[in-house]
Amino acid sequence: MASVDTNAAAGEGWKTGFGTRLSRTYVLNALLLIYILNFIDRSLLGVVSPVMKPELGISDTAFGLLTGFGFALFYTIVGIPLAQISERRNRVAIIAICLAVWSIMTALCGLAMEITIGGIVIGGFWMLLVFRVGVGVGEAGCTPPANSLIADYFPANKRAAALGYYAMGVTLGTMLANLFGGPITDAFGWRWAFVILGLPGVVIGIVFFLTVKEPPRGFSDPPGTVKKERVPFTRGLSVLAAKKSFWLMTAACTLAAFCGYGISTFQSLYIVRTFGLTAGETAVWFNAPVALAAAAGTALTGWLVSRFSAKYPTAIAWLPGLGLIICVPFYLVAFMTSNIYICFVGLALGAFIKFGYLAAQYTIAQGVVSSSFRAVSTAILLFVVNLLGYGLGPLFIGAASDVFFNMQLGAAGFSDVAREACTSLAAGDTSALAVACAEANPASLQNSMLLTSTFYVICGVLLILTVGPLRKEMLKE
């Protein structure tokens, strides 16, 4: 049975949003901080990889599994049930609890070590994988309820800008993971990086729960908006299945995540292998500024869309789509050059241009469904994006890198040598194997990164194709 949303109709909430301007600003910044922590903890593994990976003695493929699919599988499986719970339970409490869970599991990642049980050695890799799964389970309870909260705190005409601002957590979190995690790794080791950056989230979760108020659902919807009773997940999914714009956008953003997560996960390894920097130097002088450029690009796209939306309602699709296409030449230059400064400029400009799609994915996901289904809509989007994008992107780059590595070593006459054997060679070794390894180690990852970068063109085309159906399917608010 349907009912009129009296929360919005009773006052001016649909024009101003929930609470005072100051409280809305506080809540949005609190959610941004939590999303930043989300990506600090998620990105830290890539930051410490130049030190951690040789210690664990794993291949690029195994590292891709550890950073991608091992995390994403449980993140996505748990995400939809948590989103359904957040449709009817206190969203502030869900976010606070999940933040504490993933923060504790992040800290535990630093305790991963080899132990012997009954004469059987259990590797640190497997223990780390278990803790990463725990991080994924906790982080699954962040974005769906956060997006739902933003939709109630902010009126329809300000949601794109608010969601774009919130989406900066992806790039700001990545930046801060590098800015803090890199130097901590160089100074104290990769294990302490997890402990030091993981534990503060527990305190922040408590503060968030005590200081943020749960708004009425649908508070910022226009007067007269029909608010339906909570629908079963299967029924809601059937409604969403008819939204062509949603699925085109999801395909575009999934492939963009495939490329982006893969490249960002292996970026530190690429810089260290190619230019010989330390993990800390790479994090501070490369990864952090590149992530800052990406954050600025995300915010700028959200702002531009808000400015254009009155005259061009579909700008939320075609503007980020153009960015995804235009970023490709910059990435190709970055991964083809032997000049460290040109590489930096290419990565920074590519990241600045492409990341506007984050605002598009959240705005479109919420804009084509009613308020009662926004959190689940976002969860379905994230299920696909994270399982296929985040889950397979790093795994693809790692596997492709190992394939290219084996091909290059095979051409040099060392087809039976694994990458782990190359990393264990003594410094100063001038043997034919050492020379072949020194060439193949960076070149294999370079080829993998170049191949993956070209896929952004497909992402952009798919997002631009969203424009047609979006004109019909975006709800008028």
N, C-alpha and C positions, 0 to 999 in steps of 0.2 A: 504494500500500500504506500502511495506517495503522499508527502506532506510538504507544505510550503515552508521554506527555511525562514523561520521567524527571527532567528538571531540577527540576520542581516537586515531583514525588513523592519525590525523594531527601531533601528537608529541609523546612524551614518556610518556604521562599520564597513559597509561595502565600498565606501568612498575612502575611508582613512585607514582601514585595517584594525586589528585588535590592539587594544592598549594605547598608551601614549607614544608619541614619536620617539622619545628617549628609550622607552621599554622595547620598542620594535628594533631600534638600533642595537641595544644590548643583546637581545635574543639572536639577531642575525650575526653579530660578531661572535657570540658564544658558539653558535652552530658552526661558523667558519673555523673557529679555533679547534673545535672537536674534529671537523673534517680534516684540518691540517694535521692533527695528531694521527688520524686515520691513515694518512698517506706518509707521515714520517715513519710510522711503524711498518707500513706495507713496503716502503721503498728502501728501508735500511739495509735489507739483504743485498741489494744491488750495490749500495755504497761500499759495504765491507767486502764485497766479493773478491777484489784483487788479493786480499790477505786470507780470507776465509777459504776460498776455493782451493788453493794449493794445499792448505792444511788438511782439508777433508779429502783431497785427492780424487775429485770427481770430474767427469767430462762436461763439456758445454751442454750436451743434451740433458744430463742429470741435473745440472744447475738450472736449466730452463724448466725442468719438471718441478724442482724445489721452489722456484720463485713464481711459477705460473700455475700449472694445473693442480699441483698439490694444495695450493691455497684456494684457488678459484672454485674447485669442485664443491668443497664444503661451504664456502662463502655463498654460492648460488643456491645450494640445496636448502640451507637454513634461511636464506633471505626471504623467500615467499611466505613461509609460515610466520616469520616475525612481522612481515608487512601486514598479514591478515590480523595478527594480534593487535598491531598498532592502529588498525581501523576502529577498534572498539575499546582499547585500553589506553592508559596514560602514556602518551608518546614521550614526554619528558623523562619519565621513569625508565622506559625501555632504552632510550639513548644513554642515560646515565649508567645503567647496569651493564650494557654492552660495552661501553667505553672502559669500564673497570676490568671487564673480562679480557678484552684484547690487549689492554696495557699490561696486565699481569702475564699473559702468555708471551708478549714481546720480551719482557724482562727474562722470562724463563728460557728464551732462545739463546741467551748468553751462557746458559748452564749446560748446553748440549755438549756431550763428551762421550768418548768410548768407554763402555763399561763391560766387565766380563761376568757372565752369569752361567754357572755350570760349565765353565771352560769355553763358552761361546762368546765371542767378542761382538757386542752390539755397537755398530758404528755411530759416531756423532751425527752423521748425515741423517740417519733414520730418526734419531731423537729430535733433531732440528725440524724434520718434516712434521713430526707429531705436534710440536709447538706451533709451527706455522699453520697447521690445520686449526689449532685453537684460536690463533689470531683471526683467521678467516671466519670462524663461527661468531666471534665477538663483533667484528666489523660489519657483518651482515645486518646488524640492527641499527646502523647509523643513517644511511641516506634515505631509505623510504619514509621513516617517520619524520626525518628532518625536512624533507621536501613537503610533506603534508603539513607540518607546522608552519613553514614559510607561506604556504598557500592560505592559511587562516590568519596569519599575522599581517599579510600584505594584500592590498586590493589588486584586482586583476591587471590594472594598467601599470603596476609597479612590480609584478612578479618576475618578468623577464630579467629586469635589472637585479632584483634580489637573488634570484636563482643563479644568475651569472656571477654575482659577487660571492655567493656560497661556493660555486664551482671552482673559484680560485683556490680552494683548499687542496685540490689535486696538485696544482703546480707549486703553490706555496709550501705544502707539506713535503713535496719532493725536494724543493730548494733547501728547506731547513734540515731535512734528513742529511743532505750533503754538507751543509754549512756546519752542522754540529757533529754529525756522525763521522765525517772524514777526519777531522783533527783528533777526535776522541780515539778513533781507530789507530792513527799514527802514534798517538801518545801512550795509550793504555792497552790497545788490542781490540779486536772486533767484538769480543765477548762483553766487555764493559760498555761498548756503544749501545748494545741492546738493553742492558740493565739501566743505564743512566737515562736513556731516552724513553724507556718504557714506563717506569714507575710514576712519573708525574701525572699521567692520565687518570690514575685512581683518585687523586685529590681533586682534579678538575671535574671529574664525574660527580663527586659529592657536592661541589659548589654549584654545578649546573642544576642538579636536582633541587637544591634548597633555594635557588634564586629565580628560576624560570617558571612562569605560570602556564598551565595547560589551557589553551583557548577553546571555546566551543567550536565544534566542527562545522565547516561551511560559513563561519562568521563573516568572511570577507566576500562572499558571493552576493551578486546583485539582488535587490528585492524581487520577490516572486519566483526566484530560482526554485525549481522543483527538486526537492531532496528526497531521494528514494531510501527505503529501508535497506539495511545492509544485504547485499546480494551474495549468493554463494559464489565461490571462486570460479567454478566451472561456468556458471551463467555469465559472470563478468568477463571471463576469458572469451566466451563466444561473442560478446558485444565488441570486445577489442579486436577480435579476429577480422571484423568487417572494416576496420580502420586501415585502409591501404597506406595512408601517410605514416601511421605509426610503424608499420613493418618496413617500409622503405627507409625511414629514419633509423630504425633499429639495425637494419642491414648495414647502412652507411657507418653508423657509430660503432658497430661491432668490429668491422674491418679496420676502422680508424684506431680502435683500442688494441686490436691485434698488432698493428704496426707500432703504435705509440708505446704500449707496455713492453713489447719486445725490444724496441730500440733503447728505451730508457733503462731497462734491466741490464743490458749488455754495454751501455755507453761507457761506464767506468772501465770495464775490461778492455774495451776497444782503445780508449785513450791511453791506458797504461801500456798495453801491448804495442801500440803504434808509436807513441811519443816518449815512453819511458818515465812518465810521472809516477809519483807514489799515489796511494789511494786517497790520502788527505789532500794532496795538491790537486788531483783530478776533481775531487768533490768541491773544493772551495773555488778553484779558478775556472772550472768548466761547468760542472753540473749545476751549481747554485745559481750563477748568473743566467744560464740557459733556462732554468726553471722560473726565475724571476721574469724573464722576457715572456715566457709562456703565460704566467699569471697576468701580466699586463695585457697581453693579447686577448685573453679570456674576458677580462673586465671591459676592455674596449669594445669587443664584439657585442657584449650584452648591452652596453650603453648605446651603441649605434643602432641596434635592433629596436630598442625602446624609442629612440628618436625617429626611426623610419616607420615604426609599426602603424601609425595612423594613416600614412599614405600608402605604405607597402606592407600589408599584413603578413605576407609570406617571406619577408626579409629574414625571419628566424631560420629559414631553410636555405635560401640561395646565397646569403652572405657568407655563412660558415662553409657552405659547399665550395664557393670560389676559393676560400682560404685553403681548403684541403688540396685543391689542385695546384694553386700557386706555390705552396710550400715545397713541392717535389724538387724543383731545380736546386734549391738551397741545400736540401739534404744530399743530393747527388754530389754537389761540389764539396760539401763537408766530408763525405766519406771517400772521395777520390783524391783529395789534395794531400800532399806531404808536408804542407805548411801548417803549423799548429795554429797560427792566428786566423788563417782563412777557414780552417776547420771550425774554430770557435764561432766566428761570425756566421757561417752557414748554419750551424746548429741553433744559434740564438734566433736568427731571423726565421728559420723554418718553424721553430717552436712558437714564436710570437704570432705567426700567421695562421697556424693550423688549429690552435686549441679552442677557438670560438665554438667549435661543434659541441662542446660540453654544455654550453647554455642552450643550444638547440635541442639536445636530447632530452633534457629535463622539461623545458618549456613545452615542447610538442607532446611529450608523454602525458603531461598533466592537462594540456589544452584540449585534448580530444576526448576526455572522459569527465564524468561528473565528480563532484567533490568526494562522494562516498567511495570512489574507487581509485583515488589518486595514488595512495601509498602502494596498493597492489599493482597498479599500472607501472609505477616506477620500479617495483620489485621484478616484474616480468622483464622490463627493459634491462635491468641490471643482471638478471639471470642469464639472458642471452649474451649481453655484452661481456660479462665477466667470465662465463664458462667458455665461450668460444674466443673472445678477444683476449682477455687477460690470461685465461687458461692455456690457450694454444700459441699466442704470440711469442712469448719467451721460449717456449718449447720448440717452435718452428725455427727461430733464429739460432738456437743452440744446436739443433739437429742439422740444420743446413751448414752451420759453421763446421761441425764435425765431418760432414760429408766432403765439403771443400778441402778441409785439412787432410783427410785421408787421400783424396785425389791428388793433392799437391805432393804429399810425401811419397805416394805411390809412383808419381812421375819422376821423383828423385831417386827411386830405387829402395825406398824404406816403407813398403806397403804394410809391413807387420808391426809397425811402431805406433803405439797409442799416444795421445796428447799428454797423458800423465807421465809417460817416460820422458818426454821432452822437458816438462817442467822440473823434473828431478835432475837434469844435467847440471854439472858444476859450472859456476860462473867462470868465464874465460876459456871454456872448452871451444876448440877450433876444429873439431872433427867434422867430417862431411855431414854426419847426422845433426850435429849442433847447428851447422849453417842452414841445413834444410828446415830444421825446426824453427829457427829464428825468422825465416822467411814465411813459412806456412802459418805460424801461430797468429800473427796480425792479419795476414792476407785472407785467411779463411773467414775470419769474422768480418772483415771489410766487405767481402763479396756477399755475405749473408745480409749485412746491413743495407747494401746497395739494392739488392733484390727486393727486400721488404719495403724500402722507401718508395718504390715505384707504385705500390698498391694504393697509395693515397689518392692517385688520380681516380681510381674506381670509387673510392669513398666519396669524393666530391661530386662525381656524376650522380651517384645514388641519392645524395642529399638534395641536389638540385631537382631531381625527378620527383621529390616529395612535394614540390610546390603545387602541382596540379591538384592532387587529391586533398591537400591541406586546405585549399580555398573552400572546399565543401565541408570538411570534417572538423575544422577548428570551431569549438563552441563559442558563441557570441556572449561575451561577458562585459 
